[in-house]
Amino acid sequence: MNDKKQPSNRQLKVGQQIRFLVSNFFIKEDFIFENFDSKNLTIVDVVLSADLKNAKIFVITNSVDTNKLFIDELNNKSKLIQKKIALNLTSKFTPKIKFFFDNSFEYSNKINNILETINR
């Protein structure tokens, strides 16, 4: 059985607010990456801890080859992004953010390819 606890409504609401704020920040602000364009970034999900003090932001990029570098650069600039979130988030605390690459799309493609080869 799955023992993982489902996120509370508050976690989901704050997560969606953070996703919206970070997405708008990358689209509207002149956020400068050294080697990347922030328009190639897609925020897939935001998962908050139960106490709302830590947030994992899952992202994907167009370029699979440079994902590690892109995530490293995002995490290096996370304090700046966190400050931008704090200015607009209606919450007592601003969660510490950490970026992760979301590989669920790659995983689902592998599963689809395996299923297609079985069906042939």
DOTOR-295287 format. One record per residue (C-alpha): x negated, y negated, z; residue in one letter. Coordinates in Angstrom, 3 decimals, decimal comma. Example, Ala and Ser with C-alpha at 12.3 -4.5 7.8 and 13.67 -1.06 7.14 Angstrom:
REM residues 2
<site><X>-12,300</X><Y>4,500</Y><Z>7,800</Z><res>a</res></site>
<site><X>-13,670</X><Y>1,060</Y><Z>7,140</Z><res>s</res></site>
REM end
This chain:
REM residues 120
<site><X>0,000</X><Y>0,000</Y><Z>0,000</Z><res>m</res></site>
<site><X>-1,057</X><Y>-3,580</Y><Z>-0,585</Z><res>n</res></site>
<site><X>-1,979</X><Y>-5,200</Y><Z>2,735</Z><res>d</res></site>
<site><X>-2,696</X><Y>-8,625</Y><Z>1,249</Z><res>k</res></site>
<site><X>-0,481</X><Y>-11,312</Y><Z>2,660</Z><res>k</res></site>
<site><X>1,483</X><Y>-13,373</Y><Z>0,177</Z><res>q</res></site>
<site><X>0,613</X><Y>-17,094</Y><Z>0,086</Z><res>p</res></site>
<site><X>2,972</X><Y>-19,378</Y><Z>1,970</Z><res>s</res></site>
<site><X>5,091</X><Y>-21,976</Y><Z>0,217</Z><res>n</res></site>
<site><X>2,801</X><Y>-24,669</Y><Z>1,627</Z><res>r</res></site>
<site><X>-0,279</X><Y>-22,961</Y><Z>0,169</Z><res>q</res></site>
<site><X>1,412</X><Y>-22,701</Y><Z>-3,223</Z><res>l</res></site>
<site><X>2,569</X><Y>-26,326</Y><Z>-3,162</Z><res>k</res></site>
<site><X>-0,825</X><Y>-27,746</Y><Z>-2,168</Z><res>v</res></site>
<site><X>-2,521</X><Y>-25,446</Y><Z>-4,682</Z><res>g</res></site>
<site><X>-0,348</X><Y>-26,784</Y><Z>-7,492</Z><res>q</res></site>
<site><X>-1,046</X><Y>-30,369</Y><Z>-6,395</Z><res>q</res></site>
<site><X>-4,789</X><Y>-29,708</Y><Z>-6,461</Z><res>i</res></site>
<site><X>-4,526</X><Y>-28,037</Y><Z>-9,868</Z><res>r</res></site>
<site><X>-2,633</X><Y>-31,050</Y><Z>-11,220</Z><res>f</res></site>
<site><X>-5,067</X><Y>-33,571</Y><Z>-9,717</Z><res>l</res></site>
<site><X>-8,201</X><Y>-31,779</Y><Z>-10,918</Z><res>v</res></site>
<site><X>-6,733</X><Y>-31,252</Y><Z>-14,401</Z><res>s</res></site>
<site><X>-5,852</X><Y>-34,923</Y><Z>-14,706</Z><res>n</res></site>
<site><X>-9,256</X><Y>-35,881</Y><Z>-13,381</Z><res>f</res></site>
<site><X>-10,993</X><Y>-33,907</Y><Z>-16,130</Z><res>f</res></site>
<site><X>-8,661</X><Y>-35,209</Y><Z>-18,835</Z><res>i</res></site>
<site><X>-8,321</X><Y>-38,886</Y><Z>-17,918</Z><res>k</res></site>
<site><X>-11,529</X><Y>-39,772</Y><Z>-16,119</Z><res>e</res></site>
<site><X>-14,883</X><Y>-40,072</Y><Z>-17,775</Z><res>d</res></site>
<site><X>-16,322</X><Y>-37,113</Y><Z>-15,955</Z><res>f</res></site>
<site><X>-19,781</X><Y>-36,526</Y><Z>-17,348</Z><res>i</res></site>
<site><X>-21,281</X><Y>-33,079</Y><Z>-17,611</Z><res>f</res></site>
<site><X>-24,844</X><Y>-32,804</Y><Z>-18,792</Z><res>e</res></site>
<site><X>-24,276</X><Y>-29,986</Y><Z>-21,264</Z><res>n</res></site>
<site><X>-20,507</X><Y>-29,556</Y><Z>-21,526</Z><res>f</res></site>
<site><X>-17,282</X><Y>-31,228</Y><Z>-22,522</Z><res>d</res></site>
<site><X>-14,662</X><Y>-31,207</Y><Z>-19,772</Z><res>s</res></site>
<site><X>-11,936</X><Y>-30,908</Y><Z>-22,427</Z><res>k</res></site>
<site><X>-13,026</X><Y>-27,268</Y><Z>-22,940</Z><res>n</res></site>
<site><X>-12,106</X><Y>-26,421</Y><Z>-19,358</Z><res>l</res></site>
<site><X>-8,831</X><Y>-24,751</Y><Z>-18,351</Z><res>t</res></site>
<site><X>-7,817</X><Y>-24,451</Y><Z>-14,719</Z><res>i</res></site>
<site><X>-6,083</X><Y>-21,098</Y><Z>-14,371</Z><res>v</res></site>
<site><X>-5,290</X><Y>-20,969</Y><Z>-10,661</Z><res>d</res></site>
<site><X>-5,993</X><Y>-22,532</Y><Z>-7,281</Z><res>v</res></site>
<site><X>-6,017</X><Y>-20,222</Y><Z>-4,258</Z><res>v</res></site>
<site><X>-6,003</X><Y>-21,776</Y><Z>-0,800</Z><res>l</res></site>
<site><X>-6,984</X><Y>-20,231</Y><Z>2,508</Z><res>s</res></site>
<site><X>-4,273</X><Y>-19,819</Y><Z>5,146</Z><res>a</res></site>
<site><X>-5,493</X><Y>-22,897</Y><Z>7,051</Z><res>d</res></site>
<site><X>-5,617</X><Y>-24,977</Y><Z>3,808</Z><res>l</res></site>
<site><X>-9,261</X><Y>-25,913</Y><Z>4,430</Z><res>k</res></site>
<site><X>-10,830</X><Y>-23,962</Y><Z>1,548</Z><res>n</res></site>
<site><X>-9,756</X><Y>-23,762</Y><Z>-2,071</Z><res>a</res></site>
<site><X>-10,966</X><Y>-21,479</Y><Z>-4,831</Z><res>k</res></site>
<site><X>-10,407</X><Y>-22,984</Y><Z>-8,265</Z><res>i</res></site>
<site><X>-10,435</X><Y>-20,423</Y><Z>-11,072</Z><res>f</res></site>
<site><X>-11,373</X><Y>-21,786</Y><Z>-14,501</Z><res>v</res></site>
<site><X>-12,042</X><Y>-20,561</Y><Z>-18,013</Z><res>i</res></site>
<site><X>-13,963</X><Y>-22,223</Y><Z>-20,810</Z><res>t</res></site>
<site><X>-14,058</X><Y>-21,869</Y><Z>-24,568</Z><res>n</res></site>
<site><X>-17,685</X><Y>-20,813</Y><Z>-24,519</Z><res>s</res></site>
<site><X>-18,141</X><Y>-17,459</Y><Z>-22,800</Z><res>v</res></site>
<site><X>-21,933</X><Y>-17,636</Y><Z>-23,197</Z><res>d</res></site>
<site><X>-22,332</X><Y>-20,650</Y><Z>-20,913</Z><res>t</res></site>
<site><X>-19,795</X><Y>-19,857</Y><Z>-18,190</Z><res>n</res></site>
<site><X>-22,383</X><Y>-19,389</Y><Z>-15,439</Z><res>k</res></site>
<site><X>-24,047</X><Y>-22,730</Y><Z>-16,217</Z><res>l</res></site>
<site><X>-20,689</X><Y>-24,462</Y><Z>-16,393</Z><res>f</res></site>
<site><X>-19,530</X><Y>-23,054</Y><Z>-13,044</Z><res>i</res></site>
<site><X>-22,864</X><Y>-23,995</Y><Z>-11,445</Z><res>d</res></site>
<site><X>-22,515</X><Y>-27,561</Y><Z>-12,680</Z><res>e</res></site>
<site><X>-18,924</X><Y>-27,766</Y><Z>-11,433</Z><res>l</res></site>
<site><X>-19,962</X><Y>-26,520</Y><Z>-7,997</Z><res>n</res></site>
<site><X>-22,830</X><Y>-29,022</Y><Z>-7,903</Z><res>n</res></site>
<site><X>-20,332</X><Y>-31,835</Y><Z>-8,508</Z><res>k</res></site>
<site><X>-17,633</X><Y>-30,419</Y><Z>-6,234</Z><res>s</res></site>
<site><X>-18,138</X><Y>-33,116</Y><Z>-3,574</Z><res>k</res></site>
<site><X>-17,288</X><Y>-35,833</Y><Z>-6,103</Z><res>l</res></site>
<site><X>-14,246</X><Y>-33,890</Y><Z>-7,280</Z><res>i</res></site>
<site><X>-13,228</X><Y>-33,316</Y><Z>-3,663</Z><res>q</res></site>
<site><X>-13,336</X><Y>-37,081</Y><Z>-3,020</Z><res>k</res></site>
<site><X>-11,065</X><Y>-37,667</Y><Z>-6,006</Z><res>k</res></site>
<site><X>-8,635</X><Y>-35,074</Y><Z>-4,638</Z><res>i</res></site>
<site><X>-8,694</X><Y>-36,732</Y><Z>-1,193</Z><res>a</res></site>
<site><X>-7,610</X><Y>-40,063</Y><Z>-2,674</Z><res>l</res></site>
<site><X>-4,411</X><Y>-38,580</Y><Z>-4,087</Z><res>n</res></site>
<site><X>-3,545</X><Y>-35,551</Y><Z>-1,959</Z><res>l</res></site>
<site><X>-0,811</X><Y>-35,993</Y><Z>0,618</Z><res>t</res></site>
<site><X>-2,266</X><Y>-33,642</Y><Z>3,183</Z><res>s</res></site>
<site><X>-3,940</X><Y>-33,934</Y><Z>6,561</Z><res>k</res></site>
<site><X>-7,059</X><Y>-32,170</Y><Z>5,294</Z><res>f</res></site>
<site><X>-8,748</X><Y>-32,073</Y><Z>1,935</Z><res>t</res></site>
<site><X>-9,874</X><Y>-28,526</Y><Z>1,277</Z><res>p</res></site>
<site><X>-13,477</X><Y>-27,726</Y><Z>0,432</Z><res>k</res></site>
<site><X>-13,432</X><Y>-26,602</Y><Z>-3,168</Z><res>i</res></site>
<site><X>-15,454</X><Y>-23,986</Y><Z>-4,960</Z><res>k</res></site>
<site><X>-15,175</X><Y>-23,093</Y><Z>-8,628</Z><res>f</res></site>
<site><X>-15,085</X><Y>-19,551</Y><Z>-9,989</Z><res>f</res></site>
<site><X>-14,903</X><Y>-18,132</Y><Z>-13,485</Z><res>f</res></site>
<site><X>-11,613</X><Y>-16,310</Y><Z>-14,088</Z><res>d</res></site>
<site><X>-12,387</X><Y>-13,112</Y><Z>-15,940</Z><res>n</res></site>
<site><X>-8,828</X><Y>-11,754</Y><Z>-15,906</Z><res>s</res></site>
<site><X>-8,372</X><Y>-12,625</Y><Z>-19,589</Z><res>f</res></site>
<site><X>-11,485</X><Y>-10,687</Y><Z>-20,567</Z><res>e</res></site>
<site><X>-10,330</X><Y>-7,780</Y><Z>-18,433</Z><res>y</res></site>
<site><X>-6,866</X><Y>-7,756</Y><Z>-20,038</Z><res>s</res></site>
<site><X>-8,443</X><Y>-7,824</Y><Z>-23,506</Z><res>n</res></site>
<site><X>-10,579</X><Y>-4,800</Y><Z>-22,613</Z><res>k</res></site>
<site><X>-7,489</X><Y>-2,931</Y><Z>-21,403</Z><res>i</res></site>
<site><X>-5,601</X><Y>-3,833</Y><Z>-24,595</Z><res>n</res></site>
<site><X>-8,489</X><Y>-2,622</Y><Z>-26,751</Z><res>n</res></site>
<site><X>-8,634</X><Y>0,669</Y><Z>-24,862</Z><res>i</res></site>
<site><X>-4,882</X><Y>1,158</Y><Z>-25,226</Z><res>l</res></site>
<site><X>-5,049</X><Y>0,396</Y><Z>-28,950</Z><res>e</res></site>
<site><X>-7,782</X><Y>2,984</Y><Z>-29,484</Z><res>t</res></site>
<site><X>-5,749</X><Y>5,572</Y><Z>-27,562</Z><res>i</res></site>
<site><X>-2,631</X><Y>4,885</Y><Z>-29,650</Z><res>n</res></site>
<site><X>-4,448</X><Y>5,412</Y><Z>-32,957</Z><res>r</res></site>
REM end
